Amino acid sequence: MISKVFKAILVSAIGLLVSSAYAQSDGSPIPKVSEQWRFEVTPYLWSPGISSTLFFNDKYLTTASLSSSDVLGNLKTGGMIAAEAHYGNWGIMGDLVSATLQQNQTISTTVPTAQGAVPAKFATTATLQQTILTGAATYTVINNQDAYFDGLVGARSIGMTATLGLVLDGTSLRASDSKSTSTVDPIVGFKGRYRLANSSWYIPVYADIGGGGGTTNMTWQGMIGVGKTFDKWIDVSLAYRALYYDMNSNGLLQKTTMKGPQLAATFNF
């Protein structure tokens, strides 16, 4: 259901962008720096594929790979939003991704008994809950009619809990185990947009890198796409976004990459 909704939103947004390609518009996608407050709120839908190795109970589990459609199909709950506030060249930004993925499977096997091995089925439930919060202070370093770029210094926190449940079909026998990890890492980077051919179209970009927050060896995030300003108060963008985490032996995520399309609408005040 969620996958169908995402596809419908994606097709509608692409159609809106394409239909507006030849529309006349004087709206510049480049923000104007002034000694007044301005705000941006961006709800969005990010559908990443995930490639990861979990370090669970002192063992490296086999590397898992989920496509974007797999993630959407297993998404139980989730919410994604970003916001910014600026006054002059200075600003603050925040970005929140919260999602719970759950996958149910049935495994057929045999169980040894006094009468010999008998067939059995186990119902397994794997749940992964994660919250990623990025916050930073920003300073505008480039602002002209074609480009707007901020440097940023801040931190990213990630909290994650992996739970594995096992139930023997037809009995009350069950077992479960879980492991949690959390870390806060300093980051530096930049973000901004570049105007295309003096139009209302633009290329949004974002990049940061950091680590050393306890369990993290390194983390980075990047995004690039295409967007359009429809009015001074709304932008729509379609981008490709990637987030990487490499944790040490105390962390749950080993060389994990989350990457996929992102559809966003930015409201300017």
Buried (B, 14 or more C-beta within 10 A) or exposed (E): EBBEEBEEEBEEBEEEBEEBEEEEBEBBBBBEBEEEEBEBBBBBBBBBBBBBBBBBEEEEBEEBEBBBBBBBBBBEEBEBBBBBBBEEEEBBBBBBBBBBBBBEEEEEEEEEEEEEEEEBEBBEBBBBBBBBBBBBEBEBEEBEEBBBBBBBBBBBBBBBBBBBBBBBEEEEEEEEEEBEBBBBBBBEBBBBBBBBEEBBBBBBBBBBBBBEBBBBBBBBBBBEBBBBBBEEEEBBBBBBBBBBBBBEEEBBBBBBBBBBBBBBBBEBE
